[in-house]
Amino acid sequence: MKIKIKKLRSDVEIPTYATSGAAGFDLRASQDATIYPNGTAFIGTGLAFEIPEGYEMQIRPRSGMSAKTKVRVANSPGTIDSDYRGEVKIILDNIYDKNTGNMDAYTIRKGDRIAQGVICPVLQVEFEEVEELDETERGEGGLGSTGSK
């Protein structure tokens, strides 16, 4: 599958897969930004995508960034719909960690890998209102009702 990409800035990189088996491709910051403790920043990638109808691009965290910093992709996974043609921006939070007392600002540098994108199929469904739903063994049990093991 080919995905059309438009550079919104001449100095940004087209995403690449780090390995031949990678599910996600790296998305990079198009500008420097500082995220203060408990702060949120919208970091542009300088790219717009033409996602084919029937697909979405999911925005997911990079494991390395999550393991090494307190910066998190805020709405993970985020969705880039097939009809969106604007700049893809990544919403990042610098979370406060009560265990470590993280109170450090975090600086993103232009070109830093800040998230990954994954192209996924999407089904649109028709909704049918009914009076009853089929019974299952689980029923209405949720929020840990299936046990911790």
Buried (B, 14 or more C-beta within 10 A) or exposed (E): EEBEBEBBEEEBBEBEEEEEEEEBBBBBBBBEBEBEBEBEBEBBBBBBBEBEEEBBBBBBBBEEBBEEBBBBBBEBBBBBEBEBEEBBBBBBBBBEEEEEEBEEEBEBEBBBBBBBBBBEEEEEEEEEEEEEEEEEEEEEEEEEEEEEE
